[in-house]
């Protein structure tokens, strides 16, 4: 593996959750040397500021169901810039994805497109939002006594029905009740948190299960809302992007001892909450 971006190669790079201090050294080096950068909307301005001044930056984000470019269009851009032309080698391309490129980043489709076109590519992992949030809160996602499973999921709107006009579903699905010894991390949960919480409670999750909703993780605008599934409300959570952590392992007092104060959290703003939870 060479340190600088190579001509004719596409790099699927994890930009981390937003704080440039959480970039890998490999990601930083590629940002500084790539000819073309294709970033998602969720990649922070602070991370993009590290790119080479000579790089061509073409945003290719898709937000809230309103893409400015299709996934097929992203494939075309990668191939267009990385393919050789007129006897000259293609450009080096960084496809920059928020968090880790292999977690809900549609990397599989991009890998398939690059493979079919015989374009060399490399995958550079990044810190996904759930790990950054857990680290900032100083709470584990797994625990020997309460959580032997870690489930990553996304929420999406299911087809409405008379009985469930606003139902949400999680992907991937599971059969039966939700495992009680699991921590559930929900990416892209939308804004209908109360409906989502009710669906989980209906599946058998204890209403008093701890829940942490984090808005704009690892950025100066980060907001953390601590509550339970029973108390989670639409209005209590900050603006997108949001990640939800649900499970017994994330109880603050479980790993600190009774009466031990919560650690100070860099970036976090403090505000009140009317939902029965608390923001820190």
C-alpha positions as CSV (number, residue, x, y, z in Angstrom):
1,X,0.0,0.0,0.0
2,X,1.4,3.4,-1.0
3,X,0.7,6.5,1.0
4,X,-0.3,8.9,-1.8
5,X,-3.4,8.5,-4.0
6,X,-2.6,6.6,-7.2
7,X,-3.7,7.6,-10.7
8,X,-6.6,5.5,-12.0
9,X,-7.6,4.2,-8.6
10,X,-10.8,4.8,-6.6
11,X,-10.7,4.9,-2.8
12,X,-13.8,4.3,-0.8
13,X,-12.9,6.3,2.3
14,X,-14.6,6.6,5.7
15,X,-14.7,10.2,6.8
16,X,-15.6,9.4,10.4
17,X,-18.5,11.0,12.2
18,X,-17.5,14.6,11.6
19,X,-14.6,15.5,13.9
20,X,-11.5,15.7,11.7
21,X,-9.4,14.5,14.7
22,X,-11.1,11.1,14.2
23,X,-9.9,10.6,10.7
24,X,-7.4,7.8,10.1
25,X,-3.9,8.8,8.9
26,X,-4.6,6.9,5.6
27,X,-7.8,8.9,5.0
28,X,-6.0,12.2,5.6
29,X,-3.2,11.3,3.2
30,X,-5.6,10.4,0.5
31,X,-7.5,13.6,1.0
32,X,-4.3,15.6,0.6
33,X,-3.2,13.8,-2.6
34,X,-6.4,12.8,-4.5
35,X,-7.3,14.5,-7.8
36,X,-11.0,14.2,-7.4
37,X,-13.2,13.9,-4.2
38,X,-16.8,12.8,-4.3
39,X,-18.2,13.5,-0.8
40,X,-21.5,12.6,0.8
41,X,-23.6,15.4,2.3
42,X,-22.9,14.2,5.8
43,X,-19.1,14.7,5.5
44,X,-18.3,17.7,7.6
45,X,-16.8,20.9,6.3
46,X,-13.9,20.5,8.7
47,X,-13.0,17.2,7.0
48,X,-13.4,18.6,3.5
49,X,-11.1,21.5,4.5
50,X,-8.2,19.0,4.7
51,X,-8.5,18.2,0.9
52,X,-5.8,19.4,-1.5
53,X,-6.6,22.9,-2.8
54,X,-6.1,21.6,-6.3
55,X,-8.6,18.7,-5.9
56,X,-11.9,18.7,-7.8
57,X,-14.7,18.4,-5.2
58,X,-18.0,17.2,-6.6
59,X,-20.7,16.7,-3.8
60,X,-22.8,13.6,-4.4
61,X,-25.0,13.5,-1.3
62,X,-28.5,12.1,-0.9
63,X,-30.5,13.5,2.0
64,X,-34.0,12.9,3.3
65,X,-35.0,11.0,0.1
66,X,-34.1,13.9,-2.1
67,X,-30.9,13.0,-4.0
68,X,-29.1,15.5,-6.1
69,X,-27.7,12.6,-8.0
70,X,-28.7,9.0,-8.4
71,X,-26.5,6.1,-7.2
72,X,-26.0,5.2,-10.9
73,X,-24.8,8.7,-11.4
74,X,-22.3,8.3,-8.7
75,X,-21.0,5.2,-10.4
76,X,-20.6,7.0,-13.6
77,X,-18.6,9.8,-12.0
78,X,-16.2,7.4,-10.4
79,X,-15.7,5.6,-13.6
80,X,-15.4,8.7,-15.7
81,X,-12.7,10.3,-13.6
82,X,-10.7,7.1,-12.9
83,X,-10.7,5.6,-16.4
84,X,-7.8,6.4,-18.7
85,X,-8.4,8.8,-21.6
86,X,-6.4,9.5,-24.8
87,X,-3.5,7.4,-23.6
88,X,-3.3,9.1,-20.2
89,X,-3.9,7.4,-16.9
90,X,-7.2,8.1,-15.1
91,X,-7.3,10.4,-12.1
92,X,-7.2,9.3,-8.4
93,X,-10.7,9.5,-6.9
94,X,-11.7,9.5,-3.3
95,X,-15.3,8.5,-2.7
96,X,-15.7,10.1,0.7
97,X,-18.4,8.6,2.9
98,X,-19.5,9.7,6.4
99,X,-18.6,7.2,9.1
100,X,-17.4,3.9,7.8
101,X,-17.9,3.2,4.0
102,X,-19.1,-0.4,4.7
103,X,-21.9,0.5,7.1
104,X,-25.1,1.6,5.4
105,X,-23.0,3.4,2.8
106,X,-24.1,1.5,-0.3
107,X,-20.5,0.4,-0.7
108,X,-21.5,-3.0,-2.1
109,X,-23.1,-1.3,-5.2
110,X,-20.0,0.8,-5.8
111,X,-17.7,-2.1,-5.3
112,X,-19.7,-4.0,-7.9
113,X,-19.5,-1.1,-10.4
114,X,-15.8,-0.7,-10.0
115,X,-15.2,-4.4,-10.3
116,X,-17.3,-4.7,-13.5
117,X,-15.3,-1.8,-15.0
118,X,-11.9,-3.3,-14.0
119,X,-11.1,-0.1,-12.0
120,X,-8.6,-0.6,-9.1
121,X,-10.0,0.4,-5.8
122,X,-9.2,0.4,-2.1
123,X,-11.4,0.6,1.0
124,X,-10.3,2.7,3.9
125,X,-12.3,2.2,7.1
126,X,-13.6,5.0,9.2
127,X,-15.0,5.4,12.7
128,X,-18.7,4.9,12.5
129,X,-21.0,7.3,14.5
130,X,-22.0,4.7,17.0
131,X,-18.5,4.1,18.1
132,X,-17.7,7.8,18.4
133,X,-20.8,8.4,20.4
134,X,-20.1,5.5,22.8
135,X,-16.5,6.7,23.3
136,X,-17.6,10.3,24.0
137,X,-20.2,9.1,26.5
138,X,-17.7,6.6,28.1
139,X,-20.2,3.8,27.8
140,X,-19.7,0.4,26.1
141,X,-22.0,-1.0,23.5
142,X,-21.6,-4.5,24.8
143,X,-21.4,-5.8,28.3
144,X,-20.8,-9.2,29.8
145,X,-23.8,-9.0,32.0
146,X,-26.3,-7.2,29.9
147,X,-25.5,-7.1,26.2
148,X,-23.8,-9.9,24.2
149,X,-25.1,-8.7,20.9
150,X,-24.7,-5.5,18.9
151,X,-27.3,-4.8,16.1
152,X,-26.9,-2.1,13.5
153,X,-30.1,-1.1,11.8
154,X,-31.8,1.7,9.8
155,X,-35.3,2.9,10.0
156,X,-37.6,3.4,7.0
157,X,-41.2,4.1,6.4
158,X,-43.3,1.0,5.7
159,X,-46.3,1.0,3.4
160,X,-49.3,2.6,5.3
161,X,-52.3,0.5,6.2
162,X,-55.5,1.3,8.0
163,X,-54.2,-0.2,11.2
164,X,-50.7,1.4,10.9
165,X,-50.9,4.7,9.0
166,X,-47.4,5.8,10.0
167,X,-45.6,2.6,10.7
168,X,-41.8,2.4,10.6
169,X,-39.7,-0.7,10.0
170,X,-36.1,-1.5,10.8
171,X,-33.7,-3.0,8.3
172,X,-32.5,-5.7,8.7
173,X,-35.7,-7.4,10.2
174,X,-35.7,-10.1,12.8
175,X,-38.3,-12.7,13.7
176,X,-40.0,-12.7,17.1
177,X,-39.2,-10.4,20.0
178,X,-36.2,-8.1,20.1
179,X,-33.3,-9.8,21.9
180,X,-33.1,-8.5,25.5
181,X,-29.4,-8.9,25.7
182,X,-28.6,-6.7,22.7
183,X,-27.7,-3.1,22.1
184,X,-29.5,-1.7,19.1
185,X,-28.0,1.2,17.1
186,X,-30.4,2.8,14.6
187,X,-28.9,5.0,11.9
188,X,-31.0,7.4,9.8
189,X,-34.1,7.0,12.1
190,X,-36.0,9.8,10.5
191,X,-38.0,12.2,12.8
192,X,-40.9,10.0,14.0
193,X,-39.1,8.8,17.1
194,X,-42.3,8.2,19.1
195,X,-43.7,5.8,16.4
196,X,-40.3,4.0,16.3
197,X,-40.3,3.6,20.1
198,X,-43.8,2.3,20.1
199,X,-43.0,-0.3,17.4
200,X,-40.0,-1.5,19.5
201,X,-42.1,-1.7,22.7
202,X,-44.8,-3.6,20.8
203,X,-42.1,-6.1,19.7
204,X,-41.4,-6.8,23.4
205,X,-38.7,-4.3,24.3
206,X,-39.1,-3.1,27.9
207,X,-40.4,0.5,27.8
208,X,-37.9,1.5,30.5
209,X,-34.9,0.4,28.3
210,X,-32.3,3.2,28.2
211,X,-32.2,5.2,25.0
212,X,-29.6,7.8,23.9
213,X,-30.3,10.0,20.9
214,X,-27.3,11.9,19.5
215,X,-27.6,14.7,16.9
216,X,-24.6,15.7,14.8
217,X,-22.2,13.4,16.6
218,X,-18.6,14.5,17.3
219,X,-19.2,18.1,16.0
220,X,-19.4,21.4,17.9
221,X,-23.2,21.2,17.4
222,X,-23.6,17.8,19.0
223,X,-26.6,17.3,21.2
224,X,-27.1,14.2,23.4
225,X,-30.6,13.3,24.8
226,X,-30.8,10.6,27.5
227,X,-34.2,9.0,28.0
228,X,-36.1,5.7,27.9
229,X,-38.1,4.2,25.1
230,X,-41.3,5.1,27.0
231,X,-40.3,8.8,27.2
232,X,-38.7,9.3,23.8
233,X,-40.5,12.0,21.8
234,X,-40.2,13.6,18.4
235,X,-39.4,17.1,19.6
236,X,-36.8,16.2,22.2
237,X,-34.1,15.1,19.7
238,X,-31.9,17.6,17.9
239,X,-31.5,18.0,14.1
240,X,-30.3,15.4,11.7
241,X,-28.2,13.5,11.4
242,X,-29.2,11.4,14.4
243,X,-28.2,8.1,15.7
244,X,-30.1,6.2,18.4
245,X,-28.6,3.8,20.9
246,X,-31.0,1.5,22.8
247,X,-30.2,-1.1,25.4
248,X,-29.3,-2.0,28.9
249,X,-25.5,-1.7,28.4
250,X,-25.7,2.1,27.9
251,X,-27.1,2.9,31.3
252,X,-24.6,5.6,32.6
253,X,-24.5,4.3,36.2
254,X,-23.9,0.7,35.3
255,X,-20.2,1.2,34.6
256,X,-19.4,4.0,37.0
257,X,-20.8,3.1,40.4
258,X,-23.6,4.8,42.2
259,X,-23.2,8.5,42.6
260,X,-20.2,8.8,40.3
261,X,-20.7,11.9,38.1
262,X,-21.0,11.7,34.3
263,X,-17.9,12.8,32.5
264,X,-17.7,16.2,30.8
265,X,-18.4,15.8,27.1
266,X,-16.5,18.0,24.6
267,X,-18.7,19.8,22.1
268,X,-22.0,19.0,23.9
269,X,-24.5,21.7,24.5
270,X,-26.9,21.6,27.5
271,X,-30.6,22.2,27.4
272,X,-33.7,21.0,29.1
273,X,-36.1,18.4,28.0
274,X,-39.8,18.1,28.4
275,X,-40.0,14.4,27.5
276,X,-38.8,12.9,30.8
277,X,-35.3,12.5,29.6
278,X,-32.3,14.8,29.9
279,X,-29.9,16.5,27.5
280,X,-26.3,16.9,28.3
